Amino acid sequence: MIRLLPWLLLLAVTVYAVIDCIQTDDAQVRGLPKLLWLLLILLFPIVGTIAWFIAGRPQRGNAGGQGRGPGGPSHRPPAPRGPDDDPDFLRRL
């Protein structure tokens, strides 16, 4: 069973790389077209997977993130205001 573990790990990482490549937008893929990346990952799993994570996968750091996570910009809706804080309400009184 222990001898099977590296192969299962390689299979899991390769499947993750294939799914990540398929779900990535064509315009964000770096280096090669998406179809060539898929072929590289499937034909040469070790080299292709490592190459995808290093050179093909889009930068997910600070480049156009969704603002999720700590330190990112927060897009909170405006806090609800009470009637005494609303100038229109006070004007109508």
Stockholm file with secondary structure:
# STOCKHOLM 1.0

chainA/1-93         MIRLLPWLLLLAVTVYAVIDCIQTDDAQVRGLPKLLWLLLILLFPIVGTIAWFIAGRPQRGNAGGQGRGPGGPSHRPPAPRGPDDDPDFLRRL
#=GR chainA/1-93 SS CTTTHHHHHHHHHHHHHHHHHHHSCGGGCCSSCHHHHHHHHHHSHHHHHHHIIIIISCCCSSSSCCSCSTTSCCCCCCCCCCGGGCHHHHHHC
#=GC SS_cons        CTTTHHHHHHHHHHHHHHHHHHHSCGGGCCSSCHHHHHHHHHHSHHHHHHHIIIIISCCCSSSSCCSCSTTSCCCCCCCCCCGGGCHHHHHHC
//
